[in-house]
Amino acid sequence: MNKYVAPPYRIKMVEPIRQTSRKEREEYLRKAHNNLFLVPSEAVYIDLLTDSGTGAMSHFQWAAMMRGDEAYAGSSSFYRFEKTVRSITGYRHVIPVHQGRGAEQVLLPLLVKKPGMYFISNMHFDTTRAHVELAGARALDCVIADCFDIDKYHPFKGNMDTGRCEDLIKKHTPENIAGIIMTLTNNSAGGQPVSMNNLREVKTLAKKYRIPLIMDGARYAENACFIKDREAGYADRNIREIAHEMFACTDVFMMSAKKDGLVNIGGLIAIREDDALFRACQVRTVVYEGFPTYGGMAGRDMEALAVGLEEGLDIDYLRHRLDQVRYLADKLRDADMPIQYPAGGHAVFVECSRICPHIPYDRFPAQVMCNELYLEAGVRAIEVGSLLLGRDPESGENIKSPFEWMRLSVPRRTYTYAHLDIAAEAVIAIRKKSSQLRGLIFEYEPSVLRHFTSKMKYES
């Protein structure tokens, strides 16, 4: 029996990729000012920058796109999409948006009733934190302590520390907590899952203090698969049933559908039963996204998403999906690379402060490693560390991240195990020369989400 699951699909169409020379890559990186977001995709051999919108759609999805109804209002594609979301979540109200940050832009400001409020999360991701701060609130992270011991096995390192969460509610008082956000899976913690038991405990807290509980569920199906595999009592439950139980714990669902929706663009807001919040979201959707029956999406994209949401719950797909990530993690761990263990659902997270201890956090060791990985083999990864966290909005100082991650995100249904071999070998190779690497400083630093468009140079 194979240790890793074979792909539950066969290849029907291919997209050529080209390996460049190191000299070419050096020139591409120079022109990009040492920011891999600014490197053109044609210059990337294996792109592990993100799993967001970078996967392959099925022939069923491509076929569904042909019936897209592009009506401005009342599109039949919306009603098919709405029916699918209602079936999976059990929620009454559904609003399409163009992607996850569209959902954040519409929803989060409505929960901030006055300046100085807080959102508490197991861990906010970058755009969520940015939208919290733009809404005039502060983001507080509250993941369990075991998350920070990357070598220790814990089946649900993405869990909320419920004791600390309640302490924060009491400290800031319930009326100053705009919402509790459960990120599933917990991306910034290393793509780590959250247990059903932990979700229930957080639900109890939220209900006790009358605080809205929001699921940021871009990877909710992967999380459900981890619950099936790792949590007692769920081995014989199917993924849809587990997901439905997860949704029963929360009041609002916001999703970047570019992950577990298996599409290249799209997102949604779903609200269990709060009619007033739904109407307020509708108003903001019209202003920021589009009419509420298209919300920034074409009809054909809603058709592809309606199919993709169903396919994302398929156990055979999920088994292979998680095994590809585990395969890459095992390759690196066998070579004694410091990674978040066990592997999460969508990416392998390499802890670069251990590899480059001579590079201070505000010289961004993970970004340095990502750049070197690109130069080594044309593999593009992303920094999830102090560069991504940005600056404290009050002091203006760089925030020190608890991790300096190089995130190797695996796109869905896109690469083979052989591609992952190449990526693993390149990561192992650059570790051998890590002592020679130098830190980065800014040439240009944007005020918000700086990692996307900043320009940097190496220290002399």
VOBA-339169 format. One record per residue (C-alpha): x, y, z; residue in one letter. Coordinates in pm, whole numbers, plus 50000, padded with zeros to 5 digits. Example, Ala and Ser with C-alpha at 12.3 -4.5 7.8 and 13.67 -1.06 7.14 Angstrom:
residues 2
51230 / 49550 / 50780 / a
51367 / 49894 / 50714 / s
end
This chain:
residues 460
50000 / 50000 / 50000 / m
50133 / 50344 / 49904 / n
50231 / 50573 / 50187 / k
50075 / 50870 / 50003 / y
49746 / 50876 / 49813 / v
49769 / 50888 / 49434 / a
49585 / 51171 / 49257 / p
49212 / 51088 / 49226 / p
49206 / 51238 / 48875 / y
49379 / 51207 / 48538 / r
49532 / 51496 / 48347 / i
49323 / 51630 / 48058 / k
49499 / 51958 / 47979 / m
49852 / 52082 / 48049 / v
50006 / 52425 / 48094 / e
50375 / 52442 / 47994 / p
50624 / 52579 / 48247 / i
50983 / 52681 / 48176 / r
51296 / 52654 / 48387 / q
51511 / 52968 / 48372 / t
51882 / 53000 / 48436 / s
52013 / 53138 / 48764 / r
52146 / 53442 / 48576 / k
51798 / 53511 / 48438 / e
51644 / 53471 / 48782 / r
51894 / 53711 / 48935 / e
51785 / 53972 / 48681 / e
51415 / 53906 / 48739 / y
51460 / 53942 / 49116 / l
51665 / 54261 / 49074 / r
51390 / 54416 / 48860 / k
51135 / 54307 / 49123 / a
51333 / 54487 / 49398 / h
51370 / 54158 / 49588 / n
50994 / 54115 / 49626 / n
50869 / 53789 / 49476 / l
50518 / 53931 / 49437 / f
50664 / 54155 / 49167 / l
50823 / 53868 / 48969 / v
50619 / 53773 / 48656 / p
50472 / 53424 / 48668 / s
50640 / 53326 / 48340 / e
50972 / 53351 / 48525 / a
50858 / 53104 / 48794 / v
50915 / 52730 / 48752 / y
50715 / 52593 / 49048 / i
50484 / 52848 / 49207 / d
50421 / 52782 / 49577 / l
50350 / 53147 / 49659 / l
49987 / 53076 / 49748 / t
49709 / 52822 / 49717 / d
49459 / 53106 / 49670 / s
49297 / 53086 / 49327 / g
49592 / 52897 / 49181 / t
49439 / 52549 / 49160 / g
49298 / 52360 / 48863 / a
48924 / 52340 / 48801 / m
48751 / 52019 / 48699 / s
48582 / 51952 / 48365 / h
48252 / 51970 / 48552 / f
48336 / 52325 / 48661 / q
48442 / 52431 / 48312 / w
48120 / 52286 / 48172 / a
47912 / 52467 / 48435 / a
48068 / 52800 / 48336 / m
47902 / 52776 / 47995 / m
47558 / 52824 / 48151 / r
47657 / 53138 / 48342 / g
47374 / 53390 / 48356 / d
47532 / 53736 / 48339 / e
47216 / 53926 / 48431 / a
47293 / 54227 / 48651 / y
47009 / 54145 / 48890 / a
46843 / 53814 / 48976 / g
47095 / 53594 / 48793 / s
46990 / 53228 / 48784 / s
47357 / 53145 / 48852 / s
47327 / 53324 / 49185 / f
47030 / 53113 / 49290 / y
47216 / 52790 / 49211 / r
47517 / 52920 / 49409 / f
47291 / 53031 / 49697 / e
47123 / 52689 / 49713 / k
47460 / 52515 / 49738 / t
47587 / 52742 / 50017 / v
47263 / 52703 / 50213 / r
47282 / 52325 / 50178 / s
47641 / 52308 / 50308 / i
47618 / 52567 / 50587 / t
47254 / 52556 / 50696 / g
47259 / 52941 / 50692 / y
46966 / 53145 / 50560 / r
47140 / 53447 / 50405 / h
47408 / 53433 / 50132 / v
47596 / 53717 / 49962 / i
47860 / 53663 / 49691 / p
48175 / 53877 / 49693 / v
48477 / 53882 / 49465 / h
48711 / 53718 / 49721 / q
48778 / 53693 / 50094 / g
48895 / 54049 / 50144 / r
48570 / 54164 / 49985 / g
48386 / 53978 / 50260 / a
48607 / 54140 / 50525 / e
48556 / 54486 / 50377 / q
48177 / 54444 / 50380 / v
48130 / 54265 / 50712 / l
48389 / 54371 / 50968 / l
48321 / 54749 / 50982 / p
47955 / 54676 / 51056 / l
48056 / 54502 / 51378 / l
48273 / 54792 / 51497 / v
48021 / 55016 / 51674 / k
48272 / 55263 / 51821 / k
48645 / 55340 / 51809 / p
48881 / 55125 / 52013 / g
48697 / 54794 / 51988 / m
48869 / 54456 / 51950 / y
48842 / 54137 / 51749 / f
48976 / 53822 / 51913 / i
49093 / 53536 / 51692 / s
49284 / 53212 / 51718 / n
49507 / 53400 / 51468 / m
49418 / 53676 / 51223 / h
49563 / 53648 / 50875 / f
49709 / 53948 / 50693 / d
49405 / 54089 / 50512 / t
49179 / 54019 / 50810 / t
49413 / 54210 / 51042 / r
49433 / 54495 / 50791 / a
49055 / 54526 / 50761 / h
49015 / 54509 / 51140 / v
49257 / 54799 / 51178 / e
49107 / 54997 / 50889 / l
48769 / 54963 / 51064 / a
48917 / 55131 / 51373 / g
48955 / 54817 / 51584 / a
49251 / 54613 / 51713 / r
49328 / 54249 / 51636 / a
49416 / 54018 / 51927 / l
49553 / 53668 / 51863 / d
49480 / 53390 / 52108 / c
49612 / 53059 / 51974 / v
49707 / 52778 / 52215 / i
50063 / 52769 / 52352 / a
50142 / 52434 / 52185 / d
50127 / 52611 / 51851 / c
50460 / 52778 / 51929 / f
50646 / 52450 / 51986 / d
50697 / 52354 / 51623 / i
50859 / 52018 / 51706 / d
50578 / 51898 / 51934 / k
50294 / 51693 / 51793 / y
49949 / 51830 / 51866 / h
49657 / 51728 / 51643 / p
49491 / 52072 / 51658 / f
49756 / 52342 / 51692 / k
49515 / 52596 / 51545 / g
49288 / 52589 / 51851 / n
49182 / 52899 / 52042 / m
49318 / 52932 / 52396 / d
48973 / 52963 / 52549 / t
49098 / 53056 / 52896 / g
49301 / 53345 / 52760 / r
49016 / 53440 / 52528 / c
48781 / 53477 / 52824 / e
49046 / 53676 / 53013 / d
49070 / 53918 / 52720 / l
48691 / 53953 / 52706 / i
48683 / 54038 / 53076 / k
48981 / 54274 / 53051 / k
48837 / 54478 / 52762 / h
48471 / 54412 / 52862 / t
48224 / 54231 / 52634 / p
48075 / 54548 / 52488 / e
48419 / 54636 / 52348 / n
48463 / 54305 / 52166 / i
48334 / 54347 / 51811 / a
48356 / 53978 / 51733 / g
48542 / 53651 / 51776 / i
48693 / 53516 / 51454 / i
48783 / 53149 / 51420 / m
49022 / 53100 / 51127 / t
48986 / 52749 / 50982 / l
49239 / 52618 / 50916 / t
49463 / 52852 / 51113 / n
49688 / 52983 / 50837 / n
49932 / 53197 / 51037 / s
49983 / 52912 / 51283 / a
50107 / 52690 / 51001 / g
49782 / 52585 / 50833 / g
49685 / 52409 / 51155 / q
49333 / 52273 / 51215 / p
49085 / 52352 / 51491 / v
48902 / 52073 / 51674 / s
48525 / 52047 / 51694 / m
48549 / 52048 / 52072 / n
48741 / 52374 / 52063 / n
48482 / 52527 / 51831 / l
48208 / 52428 / 52074 / r
48397 / 52580 / 52367 / e
48441 / 52909 / 52179 / v
48072 / 52902 / 52086 / k
47986 / 52873 / 52456 / t
48206 / 53174 / 52535 / l
48058 / 53383 / 52255 / a
47704 / 53300 / 52363 / k
47781 / 53371 / 52729 / k
47908 / 53721 / 52651 / y
47675 / 53786 / 52354 / r
47958 / 53835 / 52107 / i
47920 / 53747 / 51736 / p
48118 / 53437 / 51640 / l
48256 / 53442 / 51286 / i
48412 / 53158 / 51091 / m
48684 / 53271 / 50852 / d
48657 / 52942 / 50667 / g
48860 / 52961 / 50348 / a
48984 / 52609 / 50424 / r
48689 / 52475 / 50623 / y
48675 / 52146 / 50425 / a
49041 / 52070 / 50497 / e
48967 / 52142 / 50863 / n
48672 / 51901 / 50853 / a
48898 / 51630 / 50710 / c
49145 / 51679 / 50996 / f
48857 / 51644 / 51243 / i
48756 / 51319 / 51073 / k
49112 / 51186 / 51091 / d
49225 / 51315 / 51431 / r
48929 / 51375 / 51663 / e
48758 / 51096 / 51855 / a
48405 / 51018 / 51741 / g
48434 / 51147 / 51384 / y
48607 / 50868 / 51192 / a
48277 / 50733 / 51060 / d
48120 / 51071 / 50982 / r
48130 / 51210 / 50628 / n
48286 / 51547 / 50551 / i
47956 / 51723 / 50478 / r
47814 / 51616 / 50815 / e
48126 / 51735 / 50996 / i
48122 / 52066 / 50811 / a
47755 / 52116 / 50896 / h
47834 / 52063 / 51263 / e
48118 / 52317 / 51238 / m
47883 / 52575 / 51088 / f
47633 / 52510 / 51366 / a
47886 / 52660 / 51608 / c
47915 / 53001 / 51441 / t
47687 / 53290 / 51349 / d
47856 / 53424 / 51036 / v
48073 / 53262 / 50769 / f
48310 / 53457 / 50549 / m
48513 / 53277 / 50286 / m
48774 / 53329 / 50024 / s
48637 / 53064 / 49788 / a
48970 / 53064 / 49602 / k
49078 / 52791 / 49844 / k
48825 / 52519 / 49934 / d
48580 / 52651 / 49674 / g
48826 / 52530 / 49406 / l
48788 / 52840 / 49188 / v
49023 / 53108 / 49062 / n
48815 / 53398 / 49194 / i
48522 / 53434 / 49432 / g
48410 / 53457 / 49791 / g
48103 / 53480 / 50007 / l
47937 / 53595 / 50327 / i
47677 / 53367 / 50485 / a
47470 / 53469 / 50789 / i
47274 / 53224 / 50997 / r
46966 / 53429 / 51087 / e
47054 / 53790 / 51171 / d
46825 / 53974 / 50929 / d
46948 / 54321 / 51030 / a
47314 / 54229 / 50975 / l
47224 / 54072 / 50640 / f
47048 / 54388 / 50524 / r
47341 / 54603 / 50636 / a
47582 / 54374 / 50449 / c
47363 / 54399 / 50138 / q
47391 / 54779 / 50146 / v
47771 / 54772 / 50177 / r
47792 / 54505 / 49907 / t
47618 / 54736 / 49660 / v
47870 / 55010 / 49739 / v
48191 / 54806 / 49747 / y
48129 / 54484 / 49551 / e
47822 / 54504 / 49327 / g
47454 / 54414 / 49324 / f
47380 / 54148 / 49591 / p
47304 / 53877 / 49333 / t
47648 / 53901 / 49175 / y
47863 / 54079 / 49434 / g
48175 / 54121 / 49223 / g
48147 / 53783 / 49051 / m
48045 / 53694 / 48698 / a
47760 / 53447 / 48660 / g
48002 / 53190 / 48514 / r
48221 / 53220 / 48824 / d
47924 / 53156 / 49053 / m
47843 / 52845 / 48847 / e
48202 / 52718 / 48882 / a
48194 / 52790 / 49255 / l
47864 / 52607 / 49310 / a
48026 / 52296 / 49162 / v
48362 / 52355 / 49334 / g
48209 / 52381 / 49680 / l
48063 / 52032 / 49632 / e
48386 / 51889 / 49492 / e
48581 / 52037 / 49782 / g
48390 / 51809 / 50021 / l
48491 / 51490 / 49838 / d
48693 / 51265 / 50068 / i
48912 / 51122 / 49789 / d
49010 / 51471 / 49677 / y
49079 / 51578 / 50037 / l
49288 / 51270 / 50116 / r
49518 / 51340 / 49821 / h
49520 / 51712 / 49895 / r
49642 / 51665 / 50251 / l
49884 / 51391 / 50147 / d
50063 / 51616 / 49898 / q
50131 / 51864 / 50178 / v
50234 / 51584 / 50414 / r
50468 / 51444 / 50147 / y
50653 / 51775 / 50115 / l
50665 / 51813 / 50493 / a
50806 / 51463 / 50538 / d
51079 / 51530 / 50282 / k
51190 / 51840 / 50470 / l
51155 / 51692 / 50816 / r
51362 / 51388 / 50715 / d
51637 / 51637 / 50628 / a
51607 / 51799 / 50975 / d
51451 / 52118 / 50840 / m
51265 / 52314 / 51112 / p
50899 / 52305 / 51006 / i
50567 / 52335 / 51183 / q
50480 / 51978 / 51283 / y
50252 / 51808 / 51205 / p
50190 / 51939 / 50855 / a
49887 / 52158 / 50806 / g
49632 / 52143 / 50531 / g
49752 / 52369 / 50254 / h
50121 / 52444 / 50302 / a
50447 / 52355 / 50469 / v
50584 / 52627 / 50698 / f
50964 / 52645 / 50738 / v
51087 / 52835 / 51046 / e
51362 / 53057 / 50906 / c
51482 / 53228 / 51226 / s
51634 / 52892 / 51319 / r
51808 / 52867 / 50983 / i
51930 / 53230 / 50975 / c
51973 / 53327 / 51342 / p
52219 / 53599 / 51240 / h
51945 / 53793 / 51055 / i
51728 / 54003 / 51292 / p
51349 / 53984 / 51264 / y
51331 / 54337 / 51121 / d
51566 / 54233 / 50842 / r
51320 / 53961 / 50747 / f
51499 / 53623 / 50745 / p
51207 / 53440 / 50586 / a
51193 / 53683 / 50295 / q
51566 / 53635 / 50248 / v
51514 / 53257 / 50236 / m
51225 / 53290 / 49990 / c
51441 / 53498 / 49759 / n
51725 / 53248 / 49780 / e
51487 / 52960 / 49703 / l
51379 / 53139 / 49387 / y
51739 / 53197 / 49282 / l
51827 / 52835 / 49355 / e
51554 / 52660 / 49157 / a
51289 / 52902 / 49031 / g
51056 / 52800 / 49315 / v
50846 / 53086 / 49451 / r
50736 / 53083 / 49816 / a
50597 / 53351 / 50049 / i
50710 / 53510 / 50374 / e
50465 / 53482 / 50663 / v
50650 / 53655 / 50942 / g
50754 / 54000 / 51058 / s
50742 / 54148 / 50708 / l
50381 / 54039 / 50669 / l
50281 / 54153 / 51020 / l
50383 / 54512 / 50949 / g
50409 / 54788 / 51207 / r
50228 / 54857 / 51531 / d
49957 / 55114 / 51447 / p
50033 / 55312 / 51764 / e
50413 / 55300 / 51801 / s
50504 / 55259 / 51434 / g
50761 / 54995 / 51529 / e
50802 / 54672 / 51336 / n
50599 / 54396 / 51500 / i
50807 / 54089 / 51585 / k
50631 / 53779 / 51461 / s
50637 / 53468 / 51681 / p
50742 / 53282 / 51365 / f
50951 / 53371 / 51064 / e
50780 / 53137 / 50821 / w
50871 / 53057 / 50464 / m
50537 / 52920 / 50349 / r
50539 / 52662 / 50070 / l
50174 / 52662 / 49957 / s
50060 / 52370 / 49743 / v
49802 / 52467 / 49478 / p
49509 / 52227 / 49445 / r
49514 / 51962 / 49171 / r
49808 / 52136 / 49003 / t
50152 / 51984 / 49074 / y
50281 / 51627 / 49094 / t
50487 / 51464 / 49367 / y
50790 / 51510 / 49136 / a
50744 / 51888 / 49146 / h
50739 / 51870 / 49525 / l
51065 / 51671 / 49518 / d
51231 / 51956 / 49330 / i
51101 / 52212 / 49579 / a
51217 / 52006 / 49878 / a
51564 / 51953 / 49733 / e
51600 / 52326 / 49669 / a
51498 / 52419 / 50025 / v
51750 / 52171 / 50164 / i
52021 / 52310 / 49934 / a
51977 / 52672 / 50038 / i
52001 / 52581 / 50405 / r
52363 / 52479 / 50346 / k
52455 / 52835 / 50250 / k
52228 / 53015 / 50497 / s
52517 / 53161 / 50697 / s
52617 / 53365 / 50392 / q
52277 / 53531 / 50353 / l
52219 / 53898 / 50440 / r
51914 / 54081 / 50566 / g
51685 / 54314 / 50370 / l
51590 / 54678 / 50426 / i
51320 / 54886 / 50260 / f
51360 / 55107 / 49957 / e
50983 / 55164 / 49954 / y
50736 / 55062 / 50226 / e
50358 / 55086 / 50178 / p
50150 / 55177 / 50483 / s
49912 / 54878 / 50453 / v
49984 / 54514 / 50357 / l
50340 / 54613 / 50280 / r
50459 / 54266 / 50175 / h
50259 / 54281 / 49853 / f
50419 / 54587 / 49693 / t
50724 / 54685 / 49898 / s
51066 / 54728 / 49738 / k
51374 / 54608 / 49924 / m
51749 / 54584 / 49898 / k
52013 / 54379 / 50077 / y
52218 / 54527 / 50357 / e
52573 / 54603 / 50254 / s
end
